[in-house]
Amino acid sequence: MSRHRIPAGIVNAREASAKFSLVRHAPAPELRPFVDHHWVLRWDLTGRPPHEQVVLPNLAVNVTFFRDAAGAFGPGKRPFRYVVDGVDQGIGVRFRPGAFRAFLTGPVSMISGGSVPLTDLFPCAGGVTESVRNATNDFEMVRMAEELLLAKRPVLTAAARTAIEAVETIAAEPAITRVWKLSSRTGLSQRSLQRLFAEHVGTAPKWAIQVYRLNEAAARIAAEEQPDYAKLATELGYSDQAHFIRDFRSVTGWAPTEYARLNRVQEQESRRE
């Protein structure tokens, strides 16, 4: 099944592109069942002020190799904020929602909204982050990250595959706006979906559906000069605009009009630099 909607969630991507470079790389064949992609971040803000980048909530677990952020970050319910300053580089591994359970000793819900230090998951990871920061090219970074992951000899269980397919069903079918619709589509009871998502995704299925709907809304608001919020709410399956505004704020931290204004202001400031 193709994953039509993969939330990127980078707030004001235009401004972000002026602060750092972001390059994505496909995983090795052995890791494709688990990993969406690797992402390499580089920045040089010498002589410029630090930049705080905000990323909207999504369902992916990210394993990161950065100076002050080396660990596995679970799916959260609040926007993620990270400050880049000076000169540095690092790599992150974005896992397919539902696939990270193979690397944990417990359910993915144990790291939901939080993180686990890299050395807690991979005892031999001590020097990898420093080696990544000293790498001369992307492929060295990818190789080191993948060697660490493959050393765990991960196995994708049947339950994990079911969880991945359930998330991909949400991603591919925007009409799924309620848990009962996902239950009908997958053939799993709502109770079974709750247990499956807690174990393998780290969130409730209701939240998973919200994340995809509201990330799509955020992308459209950021891309349109004059968003029609009432029309957008209807197209996303909301019965009224007030409900849409409330849900949008719960996922992004901003009302739709505030989010549009934020992107426009930052875009204008980026152009002036």
Backbone torsions as a table, in degrees:
resi	resn	phi	psi	omega
1	MET	NA	133.4	179.2
2	SER	-79.3	142.8	179.0
3	ARG	-95.8	94.6	-172.2
4	HIS	-70.9	-33.1	-176.0
5	ARG	-119.7	107.2	175.0
6	ILE	-115.2	102.1	-175.9
7	PRO	-56.0	122.5	174.5
8	ALA	-90.3	-48.2	168.7
9	GLY	73.3	11.2	179.1
10	ILE	-75.5	115.2	-179.1
11	VAL	-72.0	125.9	-177.6
12	ASN	53.8	72.3	-177.9
13	ALA	-62.5	-29.1	-179.8
14	ARG	-64.5	-46.9	178.5
15	GLU	-65.9	-40.4	-178.6
16	ALA	-59.0	-38.8	-177.8
17	SER	-65.6	-19.9	177.1
18	ALA	-86.2	-11.3	-177.5
19	LYS	-103.1	-31.9	-178.7
20	PHE	-154.0	162.6	176.0
21	SER	-103.3	141.7	-179.6
22	LEU	-130.3	120.0	-179.5
23	VAL	-126.0	132.8	179.7
24	ARG	-104.7	144.1	-179.9
25	HIS	-131.0	140.4	177.6
26	ALA	-70.3	148.3	179.4
27	PRO	-78.7	165.0	174.0
28	ALA	-64.0	153.6	-178.2
29	PRO	-51.2	-38.4	-178.0
30	GLU	-66.3	-22.0	-177.6
31	LEU	-102.6	-5.1	-177.2
32	ARG	-59.7	-32.6	176.3
33	PRO	-64.1	-20.5	-174.8
34	PHE	-107.2	-35.1	-166.8
35	VAL	-112.5	133.9	172.2
36	ASP	-73.8	-54.7	-179.6
37	HIS	-169.1	164.9	169.2
38	HIS	-98.2	146.9	176.5
39	TRP	-130.1	127.8	-178.1
40	VAL	-106.7	127.6	-178.2
41	LEU	-115.5	132.1	174.7
42	ARG	-135.1	145.3	176.2
43	TRP	-151.7	153.0	174.4
44	ASP	-141.0	98.0	-179.4
45	LEU	-107.5	29.5	178.5
46	THR	-55.0	126.1	179.5
47	GLY	78.0	3.1	178.4
48	ARG	-121.7	156.6	-179.3
49	PRO	-69.4	157.6	175.8
50	PRO	-58.2	156.6	179.0
51	HIS	-123.0	126.1	174.6
52	GLU	-94.5	117.9	178.1
53	GLN	-99.2	134.3	178.9
54	VAL	-109.3	134.6	177.7
55	VAL	-124.0	129.7	-178.4
56	LEU	-69.5	155.8	179.6
57	PRO	-59.2	143.7	172.2
58	ASN	-145.2	-178.0	-174.9
59	LEU	-95.6	-4.9	-173.7
60	ALA	-79.0	142.3	165.1
61	VAL	-86.7	133.4	177.3
62	ASN	-117.3	126.6	172.8
63	VAL	-99.1	121.7	-172.0
64	THR	-120.8	148.6	179.5
65	PHE	-124.7	81.0	179.5
66	PHE	-129.6	160.9	-176.5
67	ARG	-50.6	-49.2	-176.7
68	ASP	-116.2	17.6	178.6
69	ALA	-150.7	75.8	178.6
70	ALA	-113.6	102.8	-177.4
71	GLY	175.4	-172.9	176.1
72	ALA	-105.9	120.2	-177.5
73	PHE	-105.3	120.5	-176.9
74	GLY	-81.3	170.8	177.2
75	PRO	-64.0	138.0	-176.9
76	GLY	-122.3	172.2	177.9
77	LYS	-109.4	6.6	178.1
78	ARG	-129.6	150.8	176.0
79	PRO	-57.3	141.6	178.9
80	PHE	-90.4	133.9	-178.4
81	ARG	-120.4	134.4	-179.8
82	TYR	-140.9	131.6	-178.3
83	VAL	-99.4	126.2	174.3
84	VAL	-107.3	136.1	176.7
85	ASP	-152.8	163.2	-178.9
86	GLY	65.0	-139.5	179.8
87	VAL	-128.4	128.9	178.9
88	ASP	-167.1	176.1	176.7
89	GLN	-156.0	163.3	177.6
90	GLY	-174.3	177.9	-178.7
91	ILE	-133.8	147.2	173.8
92	GLY	-125.3	151.4	177.0
93	VAL	-116.5	115.8	-180.0
94	ARG	-94.5	117.1	-178.4
95	PHE	-87.9	150.9	174.1
96	ARG	-66.7	131.4	178.5
97	PRO	-54.6	125.7	-177.6
98	GLY	102.7	-10.9	-172.0
99	ALA	-101.9	-8.1	-172.5
100	PHE	-84.0	-10.8	-177.8
101	ARG	-55.1	-30.1	-178.4
102	ALA	-64.3	-17.2	-177.3
103	PHE	-103.4	1.4	-177.4
104	LEU	-114.9	160.3	175.5
105	THR	-93.1	-2.2	179.9
106	GLY	-148.0	-172.6	-178.5
107	PRO	-65.2	154.0	-180.0
108	VAL	-65.5	-23.0	177.8
109	SER	-60.9	-18.5	-180.0
110	MET	-68.4	-20.7	177.9
111	ILE	-114.4	8.2	178.5
112	SER	-62.4	126.5	-179.0
113	GLY	76.4	7.3	-178.6
114	GLY	-146.0	-158.5	-177.8
115	SER	-151.4	165.3	176.6
116	VAL	-127.6	131.4	178.3
117	PRO	-57.3	145.0	-177.4
118	LEU	-56.1	-40.0	-176.8
119	THR	-71.3	-16.9	175.0
120	ASP	-73.5	-31.6	-179.9
121	LEU	-89.7	-36.7	-177.0
122	PHE	-130.0	92.7	-176.0
123	PRO	-54.5	-26.5	-178.1
124	CYS	-92.0	15.3	-174.6
125	ALA	-85.0	-2.9	-173.5
126	GLY	-45.7	-49.6	-175.9
127	GLY	-94.1	-2.8	-174.8
128	VAL	-67.9	-42.7	-178.7
129	THR	-60.0	-43.6	178.8
130	GLU	-65.3	-39.2	178.3
131	SER	-64.3	-38.8	177.5
132	VAL	-61.8	-43.3	-178.6
133	ARG	-66.5	-23.1	179.3
134	ASN	-98.4	1.5	-178.2
135	ALA	-64.5	148.5	-178.0
136	THR	-93.1	-12.6	178.8
137	ASN	-155.0	168.4	-177.6
138	ASP	-60.6	-38.6	-173.0
139	PHE	-68.0	-31.2	173.6
140	GLU	-64.3	-43.0	179.0
141	MET	-60.9	-49.4	-178.6
142	VAL	-60.1	-44.0	-178.5
143	ARG	-60.5	-46.4	-178.3
144	MET	-64.5	-42.2	178.8
145	ALA	-64.3	-43.3	-177.2
146	GLU	-69.0	-37.3	178.1
147	GLU	-61.2	-39.9	179.3
148	LEU	-65.2	-43.9	-179.4
149	LEU	-67.0	-43.8	-176.8
150	LEU	-68.9	-23.4	178.4
151	ALA	-64.0	-21.1	177.7
152	LYS	-77.5	-11.6	-177.2
153	ARG	49.2	58.8	-175.8
154	PRO	-68.0	147.8	177.9
155	VAL	-126.0	128.9	178.6
156	LEU	-88.8	111.3	-177.2
157	THR	-77.6	167.6	178.0
158	ALA	-62.4	-38.3	179.1
159	ALA	-65.1	-39.4	178.6
160	ALA	-63.9	-40.8	178.3
161	ARG	-62.1	-39.1	178.4
162	THR	-64.6	-40.4	178.7
163	ALA	-65.2	-44.5	178.7
164	ILE	-59.7	-44.7	-179.8
165	GLU	-64.0	-36.4	179.5
166	ALA	-65.3	-43.3	177.9
167	VAL	-65.4	-40.8	-179.5
168	GLU	-67.6	-27.4	174.4
169	THR	-66.0	-42.7	175.9
170	ILE	-60.6	-45.1	-176.7
171	ALA	-63.8	-36.7	-174.0
172	ALA	-87.8	-16.1	-173.4
173	GLU	-128.4	89.0	-179.2
174	PRO	-57.7	-20.1	-179.7
175	ALA	-69.1	-15.1	177.2
176	ILE	-79.1	98.7	-177.0
177	THR	-116.9	-1.2	179.9
178	ARG	-138.5	153.7	-178.5
179	VAL	-63.7	-35.8	-179.8
180	TRP	-64.3	-30.0	176.7
181	LYS	-69.5	-39.5	176.9
182	LEU	-65.9	-38.9	177.4
183	SER	-60.5	-45.7	179.1
184	SER	-63.6	-39.2	-176.6
185	ARG	-72.4	-36.1	-176.1
186	THR	-93.5	-18.0	-176.5
187	GLY	81.5	7.9	178.3
188	LEU	-101.3	143.5	177.5
189	SER	-68.2	159.8	179.3
190	GLN	-62.6	-35.7	177.3
191	ARG	-65.1	-41.9	179.0
192	SER	-64.8	-38.7	177.4
193	LEU	-63.0	-40.5	178.9
194	GLN	-59.4	-47.4	-179.0
195	ARG	-66.6	-42.9	-178.6
196	LEU	-62.0	-44.7	-177.8
197	PHE	-69.5	-38.1	178.0
198	ALA	-62.1	-40.9	-177.6
199	GLU	-73.0	-42.6	-168.7
200	HIS	-112.6	-25.4	-178.3
201	VAL	-103.2	-36.6	178.4
202	GLY	96.1	0.5	178.0
203	THR	-136.9	168.7	173.2
204	ALA	-76.3	151.0	178.7
205	PRO	-59.8	-32.8	178.0
206	LYS	-61.3	-43.9	178.9
207	TRP	-66.0	-38.5	178.7
208	ALA	-58.4	-43.9	178.5
209	ILE	-63.4	-43.1	179.4
210	GLN	-61.0	-41.8	-178.3
211	VAL	-58.7	-44.9	-179.2
212	TYR	-68.9	-41.8	179.9
213	ARG	-62.8	-46.5	-172.3
214	LEU	-81.1	-26.8	171.5
215	ASN	-66.8	-38.0	176.1
216	GLU	-63.5	-42.5	178.4
217	ALA	-61.9	-43.5	-179.7
218	ALA	-61.6	-42.1	179.8
219	ALA	-63.2	-40.4	-179.4
220	ARG	-71.3	-38.6	178.3
221	ILE	-63.8	-41.4	-179.2
222	ALA	-68.5	-28.9	-175.0
223	ALA	-87.3	-22.1	-174.6
224	GLU	-97.2	139.2	-179.9
225	GLU	-67.8	-42.7	-180.0
226	GLN	-133.4	82.9	-177.2
227	PRO	-60.6	140.7	174.5
228	ASP	-98.6	97.4	-171.7
229	TYR	-68.2	-35.4	178.8
230	ALA	-65.4	-43.7	178.4
231	LYS	-65.2	-42.2	179.8
232	LEU	-62.4	-42.6	178.8
233	ALA	-59.7	-43.4	179.5
234	THR	-64.3	-44.3	-178.3
235	GLU	-65.8	-25.6	178.2
236	LEU	-89.2	2.5	174.5
237	GLY	92.1	14.9	178.4
238	TYR	-87.4	143.2	-179.9
239	SER	-80.3	-21.4	177.7
240	ASP	-152.3	158.7	-175.9
241	GLN	-69.3	-33.9	-178.7
242	ALA	-61.3	-40.5	179.0
243	HIS	-65.0	-42.0	177.7
244	PHE	-60.1	-46.8	-178.7
245	ILE	-60.8	-43.0	-179.1
246	ARG	-62.9	-45.2	179.9
247	ASP	-68.2	-38.1	-180.0
248	PHE	-62.3	-43.0	179.1
249	ARG	-65.0	-37.4	-177.3
250	SER	-65.5	-31.3	-178.5
251	VAL	-89.2	-43.7	-171.9
252	THR	-96.0	-26.0	-174.3
253	GLY	93.3	-4.7	179.3
254	TRP	-129.2	152.1	167.1
255	ALA	-71.5	156.4	-179.1
256	PRO	-53.4	-42.7	-179.4
257	THR	-66.4	-37.1	177.9
258	GLU	-66.2	-40.1	-179.6
259	TYR	-65.6	-41.1	177.8
260	ALA	-63.1	-44.6	-179.6
261	ARG	-63.6	-41.8	179.1
262	LEU	-58.3	-47.1	-179.4
263	ASN	-66.1	-39.6	-179.6
264	ARG	-67.0	-45.4	-178.7
265	VAL	-63.2	-46.2	-179.1
266	GLN	-66.7	-34.6	178.3
267	GLU	-65.1	-41.7	179.2
268	GLN	-65.5	-40.3	178.3
269	GLU	-65.5	-37.3	178.7
270	SER	-63.9	-39.0	-179.5
271	ARG	-67.6	-29.8	-179.0
272	ARG	-75.6	-22.4	-176.3
273	GLU	-71.8	NA	NA
